[in-house]
Amino acid sequence: MGTKSRQLHVFFFPFVAPGHMIPMLDMAKLFTTRGVKATIITTPFNVPIVVKTIERTKTRGNGVVKIDIQTIEYPAVDTGLPEGCENTDSRTIHEKMTSFITAPAMLRQPLEQLLQNHDHPDCIVADMFFPWVIDAAAKFGIPVLVFNSTSVFSTSAGVSMRQYEPQMKVSSDSEPFVIPNFPDEIKLTRRKLPTFSDNKYVQALFSDFTKEVGESEVRSYGVVLNSFYELEPAYANHYTKVCGRKAWYIGPVSLCNKEAEDKGQRGKESSIDNHECLKWLNTKNINSVVYICFGSLANFNDSQLTEIAMGLEASGQQFIWVVRKDKKEKEDEDWLPKGFEKRMEGKGLIIRGWAPQVLILDHEAVGGFVTHCGWNSILEGVTAGVPMVTWPTFGDQFLNEKLVTEVLKIGVPVGVQQSYFEMSGNDSPIKKEAIEKAVRQLLESADQAKEMRSRVKELGKMARRAIEKGGSSYSHLNALIEELKALDG
Ligand code: UDP
């Protein structure tokens, strides 16, 4: 132990929402390409998702190190989670928001048990939403790296707002304030803050929790982020120098999926045959299709879905639209305008459920992305070189929107003014005219669209360079691995 040549062993402990799990599994794959042994810690419920995502690494004979799985179980007490619902994906938004903070902490004892009985890893990469892992691992002298699953821009904004509380100095939820001591002048309102909720209990719960998460970054060995230095250099410098965090930018981690099969295997089973989807896209011209997807959590009510359908039709553009509808919901789809799918035949594709997002975004026919601004989606859009219409729903998404539209200038906002955890509670949907206008702005060759496209294409090239040998993310990961090897194991 302690020699530079020894093989590192790293535990990866992902939070169970797809937006956290998918990038952490990609990250584990990335570590293994550098000879690190990786073990994924998860609950039995989530094992199939992990297996599906990593199974191809097992069959490859190219020297890729195997990834193991270790399971830990919730104690036999009431976790507040409905039976069989250990993953945020399978619960209502309200259940998700409250129990997702309290339930995971019940895994502390089982994790400690595992660490007790297992050869100690050199390090644990733990999701930011598991701040308690630092203390659990400290008992065994194991360093913890926090995986921060959002942009360094929004992370730094959170640090600034917790420190200066500009949101407390305005008189209403809609009065703008400037994020203090920040590289760019960014205006926000309380209604767009990650902690905003109509439900005061949820709001308080989240404020305390985000504080705990922020503090855990300081107490951890350091922070790993799924970003690349060239994307947010001013904020990366700010995060290190002003916020005082030790950080490594090792993304975009999705780029570890080089082949179509890998790109199409992330997260859940696609609701469409991947080859059929590509065949459909192959019939389209370059930059002629807009892709609309709101990530793995956001759900829209029927009136919002109707507005989207009408807006898309009015835009006259071709589209792939991912609609997340719970299976138990009624089959007759009142939300689709009469005859919509018939009229859109050949022109628009609706995917009900899960789409092979990276496969779609990477296709040259896709020229625009209507996104909810989840960080993975933004990064995947950047990597594919596709300009965006930003449609944030909650959490860090409004901050990510600011990065996309005001700092990087690679997207246009559709105009959402307020964070809402529960979409069906939102009675003022974005209207079809706004959707039509934003989609047209992306796909029609106005100067603004051309400029956005050329900027995002350049960033996409930078992203690819970053993870190649000698690139910034490649070097950050190397430096991190060497530093961990040098620790006294
Ligand atoms: N995703 C996908 N197909 C879908 C919906 C989402 O592959 O139909 C993937 C997407 O590529 C991304 C992740 O799920 O990697 C969603 O993460 P993001 O941070 O964008 O949003 P969240 O789901 O956390 O709100």
Boltz pocket constraint, residues with backbone or C-beta under 6 A from the ligand:
constraints:
  - pocket:
      binder: B
      contacts: [[A, 17], [A, 18], [A, 19], [A, 20], [A, 22], [A, 23], [A, 149], [A, 266], [A, 267], [A, 293], [A, 294], [A, 295], [A, 296], [A, 297], [A, 298], [A, 322], [A, 353], [A, 354], [A, 355], [A, 356], [A, 357], [A, 358], [A, 373], [A, 374], [A, 375], [A, 376], [A, 377], [A, 378], [A, 380]]
      max_distance: 6.0
